[in-house]
Amino acid sequence: MQETALKELYIDELKDLYSAENQLVKALPKMAKAATSADLKAGFEEHLKQTEGHVKRLEKIFQSLGESPNGKKCKGMEGLITEGKEMIDEDPGDEELDAGLIAAAQRVEHYEMAGYGCVATYAELLDETEAVTLLRQTLDEEKETDKKLTKLAEHINVVAAGVEEDE
């Protein structure tokens, strides 16, 4: 692939992530409000602050490239958020709702991890050293959030299933 084609792909994928992160900034407060577990609610609120930082990092990368971050709508994130909203609208029981919110959030995290992994690789190939650092930092945070969600799921899913946990 020619460097100019790779750079165009890189910028296009960054715009997609920028749209995805901004959609998530709007969705996370709704997820936090819907959550019944205090730990899950706090996790969504913490991830909102982190996501706002992800947006700022992307803006910094766009500024260094002399490009606008606008102009693309991430349909993948839009679909993931819609699925999460549909689950909330079904109004399940508290534990089932929390388990469903975790599943929706983990789908989002995995989508973001794939996106950030790709753009970090593109940035490396394009010798965008500062961008690589910022993108890998975000990727690490997305992975950490996924791990936290898994830990919450281990407890909440057991409660939702009505299975006794060993203390």
N, C-alpha and C positions, 0 to 999 in steps of 0.2 A: 504494500500500500504506500502510495506517495505521502510525503509528510503533509502536504496541503490537504489531502483527503482525510488523513488521520486527525489533523487539527480541526477540520470542519466537524468530523464525527465527535471529537472531544468536546467542542463547544456545544454541539447539539445535545449531547448527553448531559453536560453540565446544566443546560437550560431545563432539561427534563427533571433533573434532581432538584433544581431551584423551585420549579413548580410543585414537585412532590412535597418538598419540605414546607412550602408555604401553605399547601392544602392541609398538611399535618398540623401546622400551627393553629389552624382554625378547628380541626377535628379533635385534638387532644383535650381541650377544655370540656367538650361534650362527652368524651369518654370518661373523663375524671368525674363529671357530674353524675353519669349513669352508674359508675362503679359503686358497689355496696361495701366492699372490703376497704377499710381505712388504708391498708398497705398498698392496695392496687391504686386507689385514688391518689395517694402520695406519689406513687411511682409515675403515674401519668403527669402529675403536676411537675415533678422533677424532670421528666423527659421533655415537657414543653419548654422549660428553660434551656435545656440542652439543644433542642431543635431550633430555637431562636438563635443560638450560637452557631448552629450549622448553616443557617441562612446567612449570617454575617460572614462566615468563612467563605461561602460561595460568592458573596458579593465582593469580597476582597480578591478572589481569584479572577472574577470578571473584570474588576477594575485593572488588575495587572495585565490582563489580555486586551484591554481597551474595547471590551465588548459589553453589550447590554444583556442582562440576565433574562429579560422578558421576551415574550413572543412564542412561548410553547406551553401547552397544557399537557401535563402528565396524565394520560388516560389510565395507566396502570394503577397509580395511586388513587385516582378518582374511583376506580372500580373497587379497590380494597376498602376505601372509606365507605362507599355505598353499601358494601356487604356488611360492614360493622354496624352501620346505621340501621339496616334492615333487621339485624339481630336484636338491637336495642328496641326497635319498634314492635317486635314480637312480644315484648314484655314478659320474658320468662321469670322464673323464681330467682331470688338473689344469687344463690351459688351458681346456678346455671348461667345467669347473666355475666357474672364475673369470669367464669370459665370461658364463655364465648368472647368476652372482651379481650382476654389474654390471647386466645387463638387469633383474633383479628389483629391484635397488636404484634404478635409474632410474625404473621404474614407480612405486615408492613416492614418490620425489622429485616426480614430476609430479603425482601424486595430492595430495600435501601442498601443492605450489605452487598448485594450483587451489583448494584449501580455504582457504589463507591469503589468497590474492588476494580471494576472495569476502568473508571475514569482515572483512578490512581495509576493504573498500568499505562494508560494513554499518556498521562502527564509525565511519567518516567521516560517513555519513548520519545517524548517531545522536549526533554530536558527542562521541564517546568519544575525545578527543584522545590521552590517554596510551595507550589500547589500540591506537590506530592506529600509534603509534610502535613499540610492542612487536611488533605483528603484522607490520609492514613489515620490522622487523629480522629476524624469523624468516623471512619470505618471502625476503629477500635471502640469508640463510644457506642456505636450501634451494636457491636458484638456484646459489649458489657450489658447493655439494656436487654438484649435477648437472653442472656444468662440470668438476669434478675427476674425476667418474666417466667423463665423456666422454673426458678425456685418458687415463685408465687404459685405457679400452676401445680407444682407438686403438692402443695397444701390445699389450694382451692378446689382442684379437680377431685381430690379425695373427699372433701366435704360435700361437693356437689353430687358425688356418687353415693353418699350416705355410708361410706366405709369408715370404720373407726381407725384413727391413726395411733400408732405406738408412740408413746411419749418418750 
